[in-house]
């Protein structure tokens, strides 16, 4: 059983993921715990998820999914949401993407940066390509943001995050135990991606699988993280 993470030093947390809904697979339950305790949490999404609904044109899907993400954020107390315009389904390891993430880290100045699982194999299958790129580029951007000689064109002071967390990592080191209110908020946040899930009729209902994701051997409910502290 994983040890509980001491998050008492968290003040500003930045979550970096590829798409709308990526932060809602258990992670948003921990976010609800943090925001209720007064931690400021911001979301940085690298795409609008515009390629995520097969029967809708991306020009229609992007704004729709962005609005669903805003609603999901509100469910867990997040008011700071930024969506970049990198192409959904086509994220690439690039200096441009690293720079964009590093820019936001220098602007938001978090003590903690969190990204999602970016292993090749995850969630019982092969991890989606954008997830892998988003995680790796976030790791690199955290270091870039701390180096004043990288991305000098940004004209922003360097910023060092104190820790990096990878949510739902296959080789997790810690857990964040969540209460029932946080579980309910996390379920509601994922449920706000309504149109997206209507296009995925075989996707299990959030109320069914989120509690299963969080279930622990000791009967508690928790989100798993791989923690790098310090970085």
Secondary structure, DSSP 4 states (H G I P E B T S, - for coil): -PEEP--TT-SEEEEEESSTTGGGTTHHHHHHHHHHTT-EEEEEESS--TTS-TTS-HHHHHHHHHHHHHHHHHHTT--EEEE--PPTT-----HHHHHHHHHHHHHH--SEEEEE---SEETTEEPPHHHHHHHHHHHHHHHHHH-TTSSGGG-------SEEEEET-TT--EEEE--HHHHHHHHHHHHT-HHHHHT-TTSPPHHHHHHHHHB-TTS-BEEEEEEE---
